[in-house]
């Protein structure tokens, strides 16, 4: 099974202002590759807000020679051609992807996606919150938060830990036990990843019993 984890950083509050994308590829339960690409934001939303710069450290000069999203899209869409796409707080990353596709009038790539934030909220209900840095502290994974490549890999590590604790190998199977409905992006639109109801069980071998 091939899974692609994805994370975007934006130049400002506009979802179309993607300035970095990170990916981590999981094949048969192992992270086999990670990558980051800087993106020159679309002219309509190219302003770099100091607030966002403080978060991810990317400045206008860093992307001055970078490709725009349209030029980068063949590389990214090929990676998104996977059995499943994963993101932490996937609602944000999917909204960024849709927004930049809309700006460049590109058809949406088609895939199902899994949100590790929503899954962790079901699996590890005892944690105070389910932010990515909190989950990585919990699983013992150190990373550079708000670096797109590191965040994508961290989402993958969280997913693999949840699967291991549940003694499962397929995220789609685990989603079913968590009452988590996979999201779906299609050329014509999207359906969000959602939870039908709170789950009492945690990620363990007893899940679903």
NUDO-861622 format. One record per residue (C-alpha): x, z, y; residue in three letters; residue number from 1. Coordinates in steps of 0.05 Angstrom, whole numbers, plus 5000, padded with zeros to 4 digits. Each point is the difference from the previous one (the first is absolute). Layout:
BEGIN
X|Z|Y|ALA|NUM
...
end
This chain:
BEGIN
5000|5000|5000|UNK|1
5026|4981|5068|UNK|2
4982|5045|5060|UNK|3
5021|4988|5072|UNK|4
5001|5059|5047|UNK|5
4996|4982|5074|UNK|6
5008|5035|5067|UNK|7
4995|4975|5072|UNK|8
5026|5028|5065|UNK|9
4969|4977|5066|UNK|10
5027|4992|5070|UNK|11
4939|5032|5032|UNK|12
4930|5023|4983|UNK|13
4976|4929|4989|UNK|14
4995|4985|4925|UNK|15
5026|4930|5014|UNK|16
5066|5025|5027|UNK|17
5037|5003|4934|UNK|18
5074|5007|5013|UNK|19
5025|5018|4930|UNK|20
4976|4994|4928|UNK|21
5029|5034|4939|UNK|22
4987|4986|4927|UNK|23
5018|5033|4934|UNK|24
4988|4962|4935|UNK|25
4982|5038|4936|UNK|26
5004|4964|4934|UNK|27
4978|5035|4937|UNK|28
5005|5069|5031|UNK|29
5069|4991|5034|UNK|30
5016|4985|5072|UNK|31
5041|4937|4995|UNK|32
5009|4978|5072|UNK|33
4988|5023|5072|UNK|34
5007|4963|5066|UNK|35
4984|5003|5074|UNK|36
4989|4943|5049|UNK|37
4997|5008|5075|UNK|38
4945|4960|5034|UNK|39
4995|4973|5070|UNK|40
4930|5021|5022|UNK|41
4949|4949|5022|UNK|42
5003|4985|5075|UNK|43
4931|5030|5010|UNK|44
5023|5069|4977|UNK|45
5076|5000|5008|UNK|46
5005|5062|5044|UNK|47
5041|5056|4969|UNK|48
4968|5066|5015|UNK|49
5050|5057|5009|UNK|50
4956|5042|4954|UNK|51
5009|4951|4943|UNK|52
5074|4991|5014|UNK|53
5008|5076|4994|UNK|54
4967|4996|4931|UNK|55
5037|4942|4968|UNK|56
5059|4987|5046|UNK|57
4988|4924|5004|UNK|58
5011|4971|5070|UNK|59
4987|4931|5030|UNK|60
5074|4981|4994|UNK|61
4997|5014|4925|UNK|62
4948|4947|4987|UNK|63
5022|4949|5053|UNK|64
5031|4954|4947|UNK|65
4950|5017|4944|UNK|66
4948|4952|4973|UNK|67
4928|5008|5020|UNK|68
4948|5017|4948|UNK|69
4980|4928|4988|UNK|70
5072|4982|4982|UNK|71
5007|5062|4956|UNK|72
4932|4993|4965|UNK|73
5022|4955|4942|UNK|74
5052|5051|4978|UNK|75
4951|5058|5007|UNK|76
4940|4966|4969|UNK|77
5042|4982|4939|UNK|78
5016|5074|4991|UNK|79
4927|5018|5009|UNK|80
4982|4953|4943|UNK|81
5002|5059|4952|UNK|82
4955|5035|4950|UNK|83
4988|5054|5053|UNK|84
5021|5016|5071|UNK|85
5012|5072|5020|UNK|86
5005|5034|5068|UNK|87
4997|5071|5026|UNK|88
4940|5005|5046|UNK|89
4985|4929|4980|UNK|90
4945|4993|5053|UNK|91
5054|4996|5053|UNK|92
5046|4951|4965|UNK|93
4943|4955|4979|UNK|94
4973|4999|5071|UNK|95
5068|4980|5026|UNK|96
5005|4944|4949|UNK|97
4931|4974|5017|UNK|98
5014|5004|5075|UNK|99
5065|4960|4997|UNK|100
4968|4949|4954|UNK|101
4943|4993|5051|UNK|102
5049|4992|5058|UNK|103
5036|4943|4964|UNK|104
4936|4972|4969|UNK|105
5027|5010|4930|UNK|106
4954|5009|4940|UNK|107
5005|5070|4971|UNK|108
5040|5006|4936|UNK|109
4957|5021|4941|UNK|110
5013|5064|4961|UNK|111
4972|5067|4978|UNK|112
5031|5061|5033|UNK|113
5008|5074|4985|UNK|114
5007|5055|5052|UNK|115
5049|5056|4981|UNK|116
4973|5044|5056|UNK|117
4929|4999|4971|UNK|118
5026|5008|4929|UNK|119
5045|5059|5018|UNK|120
4941|5033|5035|UNK|121
4965|4997|4932|UNK|122
5060|5017|4957|UNK|123
5033|5055|5040|UNK|124
4943|5034|5035|UNK|125
5040|5064|5006|UNK|126
5048|4971|5052|UNK|127
4987|5016|5073|UNK|128
5000|4926|5018|UNK|129
5017|4934|4968|UNK|130
5046|4968|5050|UNK|131
5056|4960|4970|UNK|132
5055|5049|5020|UNK|133
4960|5058|4971|UNK|134
4991|4964|4934|UNK|135
5074|4981|4997|UNK|136
5019|5072|5012|UNK|137
4954|5019|4943|UNK|138
5029|4949|4951|UNK|139
5072|5011|5023|UNK|140
5013|4931|5029|UNK|141
5042|4997|5063|UNK|142
4990|4941|5047|UNK|143
5004|4976|5072|UNK|144
4928|5005|5024|UNK|145
4973|4943|5043|UNK|146
5051|4951|4974|UNK|147
4956|4947|4969|UNK|148
5043|4988|4939|UNK|149
5009|5075|4987|UNK|150
4926|5013|5010|UNK|151
4981|4944|4952|UNK|152
5047|5028|4947|UNK|153
4974|5071|5012|UNK|154
4929|4976|4987|UNK|155
5025|4970|4935|UNK|156
5034|5065|4981|UNK|157
4936|5039|5014|UNK|158
4960|4951|4958|UNK|159
5049|5004|4941|UNK|160
4999|5076|5003|UNK|161
4924|5002|4998|UNK|162
4999|4953|4941|UNK|163
5052|5041|4963|UNK|164
4962|5065|5011|UNK|165
4936|4966|4976|UNK|166
5037|4970|4940|UNK|167
4975|4931|5019|UNK|168
5036|4935|5013|UNK|169
4947|4960|5038|UNK|170
4978|5019|5070|UNK|171
4934|4964|4990|UNK|172
4984|5045|4941|UNK|173
5019|5061|5041|UNK|174
4957|4977|5057|UNK|175
4941|4999|4954|UNK|176
5012|5072|4978|UNK|177
5006|5021|5073|UNK|178
4936|4965|5020|UNK|179
5043|4958|5047|UNK|180
4974|4931|5014|UNK|181
5056|4950|5010|UNK|182
5001|4961|5065|UNK|183
5001|4925|5000|UNK|184
5025|4948|5049|UNK|185
4974|4929|4994|UNK|186
5004|4937|5042|UNK|187
4930|5016|5024|UNK|188
5007|5073|5017|UNK|189
5014|5068|4968|UNK|190
4972|5061|4967|UNK|191
5032|5068|5015|UNK|192
5029|5046|4948|UNK|193
4953|5059|4995|UNK|194
4983|5063|4961|UNK|195
4931|5007|4972|UNK|196
5001|5076|4999|UNK|197
5049|5059|5000|UNK|198
5036|5010|4934|UNK|199
5012|5070|4972|UNK|200
5054|4979|4952|UNK|201
5073|4993|5019|UNK|202
5049|4948|4975|UNK|203
5015|5027|4931|UNK|204
4994|4979|4928|UNK|205
4931|5032|5001|UNK|206
4976|4951|5053|UNK|207
4932|4972|4983|UNK|208
4984|5051|4946|UNK|209
end
